[in-house]
Amino acid sequence: MTVDVRDRYFTDRDSTNFSKGASVSSVLIIDDDEMMRAFLVESFEAHGYEVRDAKNGDLGVESYFEEPADLVITDLFMPEKDGVEVVRTLIKHDPDVKIFAISGGDSVGGRKDVLQVIEDFGAKKTFEKPFKISEVLAAAKEILNKD
């Protein structure tokens, strides 16, 4: 039986009525979950964004240092370099970096507490799985059009 990643992670499946951004912005997606990463890449590309991805925090930071993105979307709970370290490293390097953090994992203090801490570190927005992809796309469009 094949499970659609959208059934697993998202509460809305249809974002086809969402308008594309006027200009091409770059997005870097960092997530160790291959299905989640592929779905986010597909969703952002379908809405006119230039997208790169990385399967862990180390590769994501390396990719950003090689070519900064307009927006970074990172999972929080990953092996090797976790999302908290990704956020701290990128903000130390570039205080103006725009970062969204997503989380579906539990932690000792609870998911909502970790998401609040990551906002305190400088993430512009956080999303708890399951989330509506249309909300992520809307937040991206809003933050990228503020420049």
Chimera marker file (.cmm) of the C-alpha trace (Angstrom):
<marker_set name="trace">
<marker id="1" x="0.000" y="0.000" z="0.000" r="1" g="1" b="0" radius="0.5"/>
<marker id="2" x="1.410" y="3.379" z="-1.000" r="1" g="1" b="0" radius="0.5"/>
<marker id="3" x="0.922" y="6.230" z="1.437" r="1" g="1" b="0" radius="0.5"/>
<marker id="4" x="0.816" y="9.734" z="0.039" r="1" g="1" b="0" radius="0.5"/>
<marker id="5" x="3.127" y="11.990" z="2.050" r="1" g="1" b="0" radius="0.5"/>
<marker id="6" x="0.417" y="14.626" z="1.982" r="1" g="1" b="0" radius="0.5"/>
<marker id="7" x="-1.824" y="12.288" z="3.982" r="1" g="1" b="0" radius="0.5"/>
<marker id="8" x="0.918" y="11.884" z="6.583" r="1" g="1" b="0" radius="0.5"/>
<marker id="9" x="2.053" y="15.455" z="7.100" r="1" g="1" b="0" radius="0.5"/>
<marker id="10" x="-0.492" y="17.913" z="5.823" r="1" g="1" b="0" radius="0.5"/>
<marker id="11" x="-4.055" y="18.783" z="6.640" r="1" g="1" b="0" radius="0.5"/>
<marker id="12" x="-4.754" y="20.317" z="3.236" r="1" g="1" b="0" radius="0.5"/>
<marker id="13" x="-3.947" y="18.542" z="0.006" r="1" g="1" b="0" radius="0.5"/>
<marker id="14" x="-4.974" y="21.037" z="-2.628" r="1" g="1" b="0" radius="0.5"/>
<marker id="15" x="-3.098" y="24.288" z="-2.943" r="1" g="1" b="0" radius="0.5"/>
<marker id="16" x="-3.588" y="24.677" z="-6.688" r="1" g="1" b="0" radius="0.5"/>
<marker id="17" x="-5.597" y="27.859" z="-6.238" r="1" g="1" b="0" radius="0.5"/>
<marker id="18" x="-2.618" y="29.583" z="-4.628" r="1" g="1" b="0" radius="0.5"/>
<marker id="19" x="-1.127" y="32.290" z="-6.826" r="1" g="1" b="0" radius="0.5"/>
<marker id="20" x="2.531" y="32.199" z="-7.734" r="1" g="1" b="0" radius="0.5"/>
<marker id="21" x="4.925" y="34.853" z="-6.496" r="1" g="1" b="0" radius="0.5"/>
<marker id="22" x="5.720" y="37.684" z="-8.915" r="1" g="1" b="0" radius="0.5"/>
<marker id="23" x="9.489" y="37.259" z="-8.739" r="1" g="1" b="0" radius="0.5"/>
<marker id="24" x="11.637" y="34.172" z="-8.437" r="1" g="1" b="0" radius="0.5"/>
<marker id="25" x="12.928" y="33.681" z="-4.906" r="1" g="1" b="0" radius="0.5"/>
<marker id="26" x="15.225" y="30.905" z="-3.778" r="1" g="1" b="0" radius="0.5"/>
<marker id="27" x="14.315" y="28.446" z="-1.049" r="1" g="1" b="0" radius="0.5"/>
<marker id="28" x="16.592" y="25.961" z="0.709" r="1" g="1" b="0" radius="0.5"/>
<marker id="29" x="14.771" y="23.036" z="2.322" r="1" g="1" b="0" radius="0.5"/>
<marker id="30" x="16.626" y="21.015" z="4.968" r="1" g="1" b="0" radius="0.5"/>
<marker id="31" x="14.953" y="17.838" z="6.192" r="1" g="1" b="0" radius="0.5"/>
<marker id="32" x="16.136" y="14.291" z="6.805" r="1" g="1" b="0" radius="0.5"/>
<marker id="33" x="12.723" y="12.869" z="5.870" r="1" g="1" b="0" radius="0.5"/>
<marker id="34" x="12.995" y="12.239" z="2.131" r="1" g="1" b="0" radius="0.5"/>
<marker id="35" x="9.227" y="12.252" z="1.516" r="1" g="1" b="0" radius="0.5"/>
<marker id="36" x="8.727" y="15.513" z="3.413" r="1" g="1" b="0" radius="0.5"/>
<marker id="37" x="11.666" y="17.135" z="1.644" r="1" g="1" b="0" radius="0.5"/>
<marker id="38" x="10.409" y="16.007" z="-1.779" r="1" g="1" b="0" radius="0.5"/>
<marker id="39" x="6.904" y="17.275" z="-1.091" r="1" g="1" b="0" radius="0.5"/>
<marker id="40" x="8.140" y="20.692" z="0.052" r="1" g="1" b="0" radius="0.5"/>
<marker id="41" x="10.431" y="20.946" z="-2.966" r="1" g="1" b="0" radius="0.5"/>
<marker id="42" x="7.560" y="20.002" z="-5.284" r="1" g="1" b="0" radius="0.5"/>
<marker id="43" x="5.165" y="22.444" z="-3.613" r="1" g="1" b="0" radius="0.5"/>
<marker id="44" x="7.529" y="25.410" z="-3.759" r="1" g="1" b="0" radius="0.5"/>
<marker id="45" x="8.631" y="24.673" z="-7.332" r="1" g="1" b="0" radius="0.5"/>
<marker id="46" x="4.979" y="24.453" z="-8.387" r="1" g="1" b="0" radius="0.5"/>
<marker id="47" x="4.532" y="27.973" z="-7.045" r="1" g="1" b="0" radius="0.5"/>
<marker id="48" x="7.414" y="29.467" z="-8.959" r="1" g="1" b="0" radius="0.5"/>
<marker id="49" x="10.270" y="29.254" z="-6.464" r="1" g="1" b="0" radius="0.5"/>
<marker id="50" x="13.819" y="28.150" z="-7.230" r="1" g="1" b="0" radius="0.5"/>
<marker id="51" x="14.427" y="25.326" z="-4.746" r="1" g="1" b="0" radius="0.5"/>
<marker id="52" x="17.469" y="23.474" z="-3.413" r="1" g="1" b="0" radius="0.5"/>
<marker id="53" x="17.379" y="20.815" z="-0.743" r="1" g="1" b="0" radius="0.5"/>
<marker id="54" x="19.646" y="19.086" z="1.744" r="1" g="1" b="0" radius="0.5"/>
<marker id="55" x="19.101" y="15.831" z="3.616" r="1" g="1" b="0" radius="0.5"/>
<marker id="56" x="20.714" y="16.981" z="6.872" r="1" g="1" b="0" radius="0.5"/>
<marker id="57" x="21.771" y="20.068" z="8.769" r="1" g="1" b="0" radius="0.5"/>
<marker id="58" x="25.465" y="19.863" z="7.887" r="1" g="1" b="0" radius="0.5"/>
<marker id="59" x="24.737" y="19.716" z="4.156" r="1" g="1" b="0" radius="0.5"/>
<marker id="60" x="22.121" y="22.443" z="4.501" r="1" g="1" b="0" radius="0.5"/>
<marker id="61" x="24.506" y="24.856" z="6.209" r="1" g="1" b="0" radius="0.5"/>
<marker id="62" x="27.197" y="24.048" z="3.641" r="1" g="1" b="0" radius="0.5"/>
<marker id="63" x="24.727" y="24.709" z="0.816" r="1" g="1" b="0" radius="0.5"/>
<marker id="64" x="23.692" y="28.046" z="2.341" r="1" g="1" b="0" radius="0.5"/>
<marker id="65" x="27.319" y="29.136" z="2.769" r="1" g="1" b="0" radius="0.5"/>
<marker id="66" x="28.020" y="28.264" z="-0.883" r="1" g="1" b="0" radius="0.5"/>
<marker id="67" x="24.927" y="30.075" z="-2.161" r="1" g="1" b="0" radius="0.5"/>
<marker id="68" x="22.613" y="31.879" z="0.271" r="1" g="1" b="0" radius="0.5"/>
<marker id="69" x="18.879" y="31.365" z="-0.236" r="1" g="1" b="0" radius="0.5"/>
<marker id="70" x="16.142" y="33.940" z="0.233" r="1" g="1" b="0" radius="0.5"/>
<marker id="71" x="14.368" y="31.544" z="2.621" r="1" g="1" b="0" radius="0.5"/>
<marker id="72" x="15.539" y="28.493" z="4.558" r="1" g="1" b="0" radius="0.5"/>
<marker id="73" x="13.043" y="25.907" z="5.772" r="1" g="1" b="0" radius="0.5"/>
<marker id="74" x="14.504" y="23.437" z="8.239" r="1" g="1" b="0" radius="0.5"/>
<marker id="75" x="13.211" y="20.513" z="10.208" r="1" g="1" b="0" radius="0.5"/>
<marker id="76" x="14.213" y="20.646" z="13.872" r="1" g="1" b="0" radius="0.5"/>
<marker id="77" x="14.838" y="17.020" z="14.757" r="1" g="1" b="0" radius="0.5"/>
<marker id="78" x="17.484" y="15.537" z="12.461" r="1" g="1" b="0" radius="0.5"/>
<marker id="79" x="20.588" y="13.424" z="12.959" r="1" g="1" b="0" radius="0.5"/>
<marker id="80" x="24.002" y="15.051" z="12.721" r="1" g="1" b="0" radius="0.5"/>
<marker id="81" x="23.309" y="18.814" z="12.948" r="1" g="1" b="0" radius="0.5"/>
<marker id="82" x="19.768" y="19.407" z="14.215" r="1" g="1" b="0" radius="0.5"/>
<marker id="83" x="17.549" y="22.315" z="13.215" r="1" g="1" b="0" radius="0.5"/>
<marker id="84" x="18.370" y="24.337" z="16.332" r="1" g="1" b="0" radius="0.5"/>
<marker id="85" x="22.062" y="24.275" z="15.399" r="1" g="1" b="0" radius="0.5"/>
<marker id="86" x="21.196" y="25.080" z="11.784" r="1" g="1" b="0" radius="0.5"/>
<marker id="87" x="19.262" y="28.167" z="12.888" r="1" g="1" b="0" radius="0.5"/>
<marker id="88" x="21.969" y="29.306" z="15.310" r="1" g="1" b="0" radius="0.5"/>
<marker id="89" x="24.760" y="28.789" z="12.749" r="1" g="1" b="0" radius="0.5"/>
<marker id="90" x="22.957" y="30.562" z="9.917" r="1" g="1" b="0" radius="0.5"/>
<marker id="91" x="21.896" y="33.526" z="12.057" r="1" g="1" b="0" radius="0.5"/>
<marker id="92" x="25.423" y="33.913" z="13.409" r="1" g="1" b="0" radius="0.5"/>
<marker id="93" x="26.707" y="33.959" z="9.811" r="1" g="1" b="0" radius="0.5"/>
<marker id="94" x="23.857" y="36.109" z="8.408" r="1" g="1" b="0" radius="0.5"/>
<marker id="95" x="21.651" y="37.897" z="10.982" r="1" g="1" b="0" radius="0.5"/>
<marker id="96" x="19.138" y="38.789" z="8.236" r="1" g="1" b="0" radius="0.5"/>
<marker id="97" x="18.545" y="35.213" z="7.063" r="1" g="1" b="0" radius="0.5"/>
<marker id="98" x="14.873" y="34.264" z="6.834" r="1" g="1" b="0" radius="0.5"/>
<marker id="99" x="14.217" y="30.867" z="8.399" r="1" g="1" b="0" radius="0.5"/>
<marker id="100" x="11.089" y="28.781" z="8.906" r="1" g="1" b="0" radius="0.5"/>
<marker id="101" x="11.309" y="25.798" z="11.261" r="1" g="1" b="0" radius="0.5"/>
<marker id="102" x="9.070" y="22.749" z="11.081" r="1" g="1" b="0" radius="0.5"/>
<marker id="103" x="8.692" y="19.961" z="13.575" r="1" g="1" b="0" radius="0.5"/>
<marker id="104" x="6.806" y="16.752" z="13.892" r="1" g="1" b="0" radius="0.5"/>
<marker id="105" x="8.963" y="15.173" z="16.554" r="1" g="1" b="0" radius="0.5"/>
<marker id="106" x="8.488" y="15.272" z="20.276" r="1" g="1" b="0" radius="0.5"/>
<marker id="107" x="11.063" y="16.470" z="22.731" r="1" g="1" b="0" radius="0.5"/>
<marker id="108" x="11.492" y="16.464" z="26.486" r="1" g="1" b="0" radius="0.5"/>
<marker id="109" x="9.896" y="19.912" z="26.819" r="1" g="1" b="0" radius="0.5"/>
<marker id="110" x="7.267" y="19.312" z="24.169" r="1" g="1" b="0" radius="0.5"/>
<marker id="111" x="7.005" y="20.352" z="20.563" r="1" g="1" b="0" radius="0.5"/>
<marker id="112" x="5.400" y="23.747" z="21.162" r="1" g="1" b="0" radius="0.5"/>
<marker id="113" x="8.138" y="24.728" z="23.636" r="1" g="1" b="0" radius="0.5"/>
<marker id="114" x="10.870" y="23.837" z="21.157" r="1" g="1" b="0" radius="0.5"/>
<marker id="115" x="9.127" y="25.803" z="18.409" r="1" g="1" b="0" radius="0.5"/>
<marker id="116" x="8.938" y="28.842" z="20.712" r="1" g="1" b="0" radius="0.5"/>
<marker id="117" x="12.631" y="28.542" z="21.572" r="1" g="1" b="0" radius="0.5"/>
<marker id="118" x="13.560" y="28.374" z="17.904" r="1" g="1" b="0" radius="0.5"/>
<marker id="119" x="11.592" y="31.579" z="17.273" r="1" g="1" b="0" radius="0.5"/>
<marker id="120" x="13.517" y="33.152" z="20.154" r="1" g="1" b="0" radius="0.5"/>
<marker id="121" x="16.740" y="32.125" z="18.358" r="1" g="1" b="0" radius="0.5"/>
<marker id="122" x="15.566" y="33.990" z="15.267" r="1" g="1" b="0" radius="0.5"/>
<marker id="123" x="13.340" y="31.774" z="13.126" r="1" g="1" b="0" radius="0.5"/>
<marker id="124" x="10.745" y="33.982" z="11.438" r="1" g="1" b="0" radius="0.5"/>
<marker id="125" x="7.985" y="31.367" z="11.571" r="1" g="1" b="0" radius="0.5"/>
<marker id="126" x="7.419" y="27.865" z="12.895" r="1" g="1" b="0" radius="0.5"/>
<marker id="127" x="5.057" y="25.123" z="11.794" r="1" g="1" b="0" radius="0.5"/>
<marker id="128" x="3.989" y="22.052" z="13.713" r="1" g="1" b="0" radius="0.5"/>
<marker id="129" x="3.207" y="18.895" z="11.722" r="1" g="1" b="0" radius="0.5"/>
<marker id="130" x="0.660" y="18.320" z="10.478" r="1" g="1" b="0" radius="0.5"/>
<marker id="131" x="0.425" y="21.759" z="8.877" r="1" g="1" b="0" radius="0.5"/>
<marker id="132" x="-1.375" y="23.218" z="5.899" r="1" g="1" b="0" radius="0.5"/>
<marker id="133" x="0.995" y="23.617" z="2.966" r="1" g="1" b="0" radius="0.5"/>
<marker id="134" x="-1.040" y="26.623" z="1.864" r="1" g="1" b="0" radius="0.5"/>
<marker id="135" x="-0.122" y="28.337" z="5.165" r="1" g="1" b="0" radius="0.5"/>
<marker id="136" x="3.588" y="27.679" z="4.618" r="1" g="1" b="0" radius="0.5"/>
<marker id="137" x="3.384" y="29.007" z="1.062" r="1" g="1" b="0" radius="0.5"/>
<marker id="138" x="1.433" y="32.080" z="2.198" r="1" g="1" b="0" radius="0.5"/>
<marker id="139" x="3.971" y="32.807" z="4.953" r="1" g="1" b="0" radius="0.5"/>
<marker id="140" x="6.820" y="32.432" z="2.453" r="1" g="1" b="0" radius="0.5"/>
<marker id="141" x="5.171" y="34.775" z="-0.005" r="1" g="1" b="0" radius="0.5"/>
<marker id="142" x="4.529" y="37.334" z="2.740" r="1" g="1" b="0" radius="0.5"/>
<marker id="143" x="8.055" y="37.297" z="4.187" r="1" g="1" b="0" radius="0.5"/>
<marker id="144" x="9.768" y="37.312" z="0.794" r="1" g="1" b="0" radius="0.5"/>
<marker id="145" x="7.663" y="40.198" z="-0.524" r="1" g="1" b="0" radius="0.5"/>
<marker id="146" x="8.560" y="42.431" z="2.440" r="1" g="1" b="0" radius="0.5"/>
<marker id="147" x="11.957" y="43.243" z="0.921" r="1" g="1" b="0" radius="0.5"/>
<link id1="1" id2="2" r="1" g="1" b="0" radius="0.2"/>
<link id1="2" id2="3" r="1" g="1" b="0" radius="0.2"/>
<link id1="3" id2="4" r="1" g="1" b="0" radius="0.2"/>
<link id1="4" id2="5" r="1" g="1" b="0" radius="0.2"/>
<link id1="5" id2="6" r="1" g="1" b="0" radius="0.2"/>
<link id1="6" id2="7" r="1" g="1" b="0" radius="0.2"/>
<link id1="7" id2="8" r="1" g="1" b="0" radius="0.2"/>
<link id1="8" id2="9" r="1" g="1" b="0" radius="0.2"/>
<link id1="9" id2="10" r="1" g="1" b="0" radius="0.2"/>
<link id1="10" id2="11" r="1" g="1" b="0" radius="0.2"/>
<link id1="11" id2="12" r="1" g="1" b="0" radius="0.2"/>
<link id1="12" id2="13" r="1" g="1" b="0" radius="0.2"/>
<link id1="13" id2="14" r="1" g="1" b="0" radius="0.2"/>
<link id1="14" id2="15" r="1" g="1" b="0" radius="0.2"/>
<link id1="15" id2="16" r="1" g="1" b="0" radius="0.2"/>
<link id1="16" id2="17" r="1" g="1" b="0" radius="0.2"/>
<link id1="17" id2="18" r="1" g="1" b="0" radius="0.2"/>
<link id1="18" id2="19" r="1" g="1" b="0" radius="0.2"/>
<link id1="19" id2="20" r="1" g="1" b="0" radius="0.2"/>
<link id1="20" id2="21" r="1" g="1" b="0" radius="0.2"/>
<link id1="21" id2="22" r="1" g="1" b="0" radius="0.2"/>
<link id1="22" id2="23" r="1" g="1" b="0" radius="0.2"/>
<link id1="23" id2="24" r="1" g="1" b="0" radius="0.2"/>
<link id1="24" id2="25" r="1" g="1" b="0" radius="0.2"/>
<link id1="25" id2="26" r="1" g="1" b="0" radius="0.2"/>
<link id1="26" id2="27" r="1" g="1" b="0" radius="0.2"/>
<link id1="27" id2="28" r="1" g="1" b="0" radius="0.2"/>
<link id1="28" id2="29" r="1" g="1" b="0" radius="0.2"/>
<link id1="29" id2="30" r="1" g="1" b="0" radius="0.2"/>
<link id1="30" id2="31" r="1" g="1" b="0" radius="0.2"/>
<link id1="31" id2="32" r="1" g="1" b="0" radius="0.2"/>
<link id1="32" id2="33" r="1" g="1" b="0" radius="0.2"/>
<link id1="33" id2="34" r="1" g="1" b="0" radius="0.2"/>
<link id1="34" id2="35" r="1" g="1" b="0" radius="0.2"/>
<link id1="35" id2="36" r="1" g="1" b="0" radius="0.2"/>
<link id1="36" id2="37" r="1" g="1" b="0" radius="0.2"/>
<link id1="37" id2="38" r="1" g="1" b="0" radius="0.2"/>
<link id1="38" id2="39" r="1" g="1" b="0" radius="0.2"/>
<link id1="39" id2="40" r="1" g="1" b="0" radius="0.2"/>
<link id1="40" id2="41" r="1" g="1" b="0" radius="0.2"/>
<link id1="41" id2="42" r="1" g="1" b="0" radius="0.2"/>
<link id1="42" id2="43" r="1" g="1" b="0" radius="0.2"/>
<link id1="43" id2="44" r="1" g="1" b="0" radius="0.2"/>
<link id1="44" id2="45" r="1" g="1" b="0" radius="0.2"/>
<link id1="45" id2="46" r="1" g="1" b="0" radius="0.2"/>
<link id1="46" id2="47" r="1" g="1" b="0" radius="0.2"/>
<link id1="47" id2="48" r="1" g="1" b="0" radius="0.2"/>
<link id1="48" id2="49" r="1" g="1" b="0" radius="0.2"/>
<link id1="49" id2="50" r="1" g="1" b="0" radius="0.2"/>
<link id1="50" id2="51" r="1" g="1" b="0" radius="0.2"/>
<link id1="51" id2="52" r="1" g="1" b="0" radius="0.2"/>
<link id1="52" id2="53" r="1" g="1" b="0" radius="0.2"/>
<link id1="53" id2="54" r="1" g="1" b="0" radius="0.2"/>
<link id1="54" id2="55" r="1" g="1" b="0" radius="0.2"/>
<link id1="55" id2="56" r="1" g="1" b="0" radius="0.2"/>
<link id1="56" id2="57" r="1" g="1" b="0" radius="0.2"/>
<link id1="57" id2="58" r="1" g="1" b="0" radius="0.2"/>
<link id1="58" id2="59" r="1" g="1" b="0" radius="0.2"/>
<link id1="59" id2="60" r="1" g="1" b="0" radius="0.2"/>
<link id1="60" id2="61" r="1" g="1" b="0" radius="0.2"/>
<link id1="61" id2="62" r="1" g="1" b="0" radius="0.2"/>
<link id1="62" id2="63" r="1" g="1" b="0" radius="0.2"/>
<link id1="63" id2="64" r="1" g="1" b="0" radius="0.2"/>
<link id1="64" id2="65" r="1" g="1" b="0" radius="0.2"/>
<link id1="65" id2="66" r="1" g="1" b="0" radius="0.2"/>
<link id1="66" id2="67" r="1" g="1" b="0" radius="0.2"/>
<link id1="67" id2="68" r="1" g="1" b="0" radius="0.2"/>
<link id1="68" id2="69" r="1" g="1" b="0" radius="0.2"/>
<link id1="69" id2="70" r="1" g="1" b="0" radius="0.2"/>
<link id1="70" id2="71" r="1" g="1" b="0" radius="0.2"/>
<link id1="71" id2="72" r="1" g="1" b="0" radius="0.2"/>
<link id1="72" id2="73" r="1" g="1" b="0" radius="0.2"/>
<link id1="73" id2="74" r="1" g="1" b="0" radius="0.2"/>
<link id1="74" id2="75" r="1" g="1" b="0" radius="0.2"/>
<link id1="75" id2="76" r="1" g="1" b="0" radius="0.2"/>
<link id1="76" id2="77" r="1" g="1" b="0" radius="0.2"/>
<link id1="77" id2="78" r="1" g="1" b="0" radius="0.2"/>
<link id1="78" id2="79" r="1" g="1" b="0" radius="0.2"/>
<link id1="79" id2="80" r="1" g="1" b="0" radius="0.2"/>
<link id1="80" id2="81" r="1" g="1" b="0" radius="0.2"/>
<link id1="81" id2="82" r="1" g="1" b="0" radius="0.2"/>
<link id1="82" id2="83" r="1" g="1" b="0" radius="0.2"/>
<link id1="83" id2="84" r="1" g="1" b="0" radius="0.2"/>
<link id1="84" id2="85" r="1" g="1" b="0" radius="0.2"/>
<link id1="85" id2="86" r="1" g="1" b="0" radius="0.2"/>
<link id1="86" id2="87" r="1" g="1" b="0" radius="0.2"/>
<link id1="87" id2="88" r="1" g="1" b="0" radius="0.2"/>
<link id1="88" id2="89" r="1" g="1" b="0" radius="0.2"/>
<link id1="89" id2="90" r="1" g="1" b="0" radius="0.2"/>
<link id1="90" id2="91" r="1" g="1" b="0" radius="0.2"/>
<link id1="91" id2="92" r="1" g="1" b="0" radius="0.2"/>
<link id1="92" id2="93" r="1" g="1" b="0" radius="0.2"/>
<link id1="93" id2="94" r="1" g="1" b="0" radius="0.2"/>
<link id1="94" id2="95" r="1" g="1" b="0" radius="0.2"/>
<link id1="95" id2="96" r="1" g="1" b="0" radius="0.2"/>
<link id1="96" id2="97" r="1" g="1" b="0" radius="0.2"/>
<link id1="97" id2="98" r="1" g="1" b="0" radius="0.2"/>
<link id1="98" id2="99" r="1" g="1" b="0" radius="0.2"/>
<link id1="99" id2="100" r="1" g="1" b="0" radius="0.2"/>
<link id1="100" id2="101" r="1" g="1" b="0" radius="0.2"/>
<link id1="101" id2="102" r="1" g="1" b="0" radius="0.2"/>
<link id1="102" id2="103" r="1" g="1" b="0" radius="0.2"/>
<link id1="103" id2="104" r="1" g="1" b="0" radius="0.2"/>
<link id1="104" id2="105" r="1" g="1" b="0" radius="0.2"/>
<link id1="105" id2="106" r="1" g="1" b="0" radius="0.2"/>
<link id1="106" id2="107" r="1" g="1" b="0" radius="0.2"/>
<link id1="107" id2="108" r="1" g="1" b="0" radius="0.2"/>
<link id1="108" id2="109" r="1" g="1" b="0" radius="0.2"/>
<link id1="109" id2="110" r="1" g="1" b="0" radius="0.2"/>
<link id1="110" id2="111" r="1" g="1" b="0" radius="0.2"/>
<link id1="111" id2="112" r="1" g="1" b="0" radius="0.2"/>
<link id1="112" id2="113" r="1" g="1" b="0" radius="0.2"/>
<link id1="113" id2="114" r="1" g="1" b="0" radius="0.2"/>
<link id1="114" id2="115" r="1" g="1" b="0" radius="0.2"/>
<link id1="115" id2="116" r="1" g="1" b="0" radius="0.2"/>
<link id1="116" id2="117" r="1" g="1" b="0" radius="0.2"/>
<link id1="117" id2="118" r="1" g="1" b="0" radius="0.2"/>
<link id1="118" id2="119" r="1" g="1" b="0" radius="0.2"/>
<link id1="119" id2="120" r="1" g="1" b="0" radius="0.2"/>
<link id1="120" id2="121" r="1" g="1" b="0" radius="0.2"/>
<link id1="121" id2="122" r="1" g="1" b="0" radius="0.2"/>
<link id1="122" id2="123" r="1" g="1" b="0" radius="0.2"/>
<link id1="123" id2="124" r="1" g="1" b="0" radius="0.2"/>
<link id1="124" id2="125" r="1" g="1" b="0" radius="0.2"/>
<link id1="125" id2="126" r="1" g="1" b="0" radius="0.2"/>
<link id1="126" id2="127" r="1" g="1" b="0" radius="0.2"/>
<link id1="127" id2="128" r="1" g="1" b="0" radius="0.2"/>
<link id1="128" id2="129" r="1" g="1" b="0" radius="0.2"/>
<link id1="129" id2="130" r="1" g="1" b="0" radius="0.2"/>
<link id1="130" id2="131" r="1" g="1" b="0" radius="0.2"/>
<link id1="131" id2="132" r="1" g="1" b="0" radius="0.2"/>
<link id1="132" id2="133" r="1" g="1" b="0" radius="0.2"/>
<link id1="133" id2="134" r="1" g="1" b="0" radius="0.2"/>
<link id1="134" id2="135" r="1" g="1" b="0" radius="0.2"/>
<link id1="135" id2="136" r="1" g="1" b="0" radius="0.2"/>
<link id1="136" id2="137" r="1" g="1" b="0" radius="0.2"/>
<link id1="137" id2="138" r="1" g="1" b="0" radius="0.2"/>
<link id1="138" id2="139" r="1" g="1" b="0" radius="0.2"/>
<link id1="139" id2="140" r="1" g="1" b="0" radius="0.2"/>
<link id1="140" id2="141" r="1" g="1" b="0" radius="0.2"/>
<link id1="141" id2="142" r="1" g="1" b="0" radius="0.2"/>
<link id1="142" id2="143" r="1" g="1" b="0" radius="0.2"/>
<link id1="143" id2="144" r="1" g="1" b="0" radius="0.2"/>
<link id1="144" id2="145" r="1" g="1" b="0" radius="0.2"/>
<link id1="145" id2="146" r="1" g="1" b="0" radius="0.2"/>
<link id1="146" id2="147" r="1" g="1" b="0" radius="0.2"/>
</marker_set>
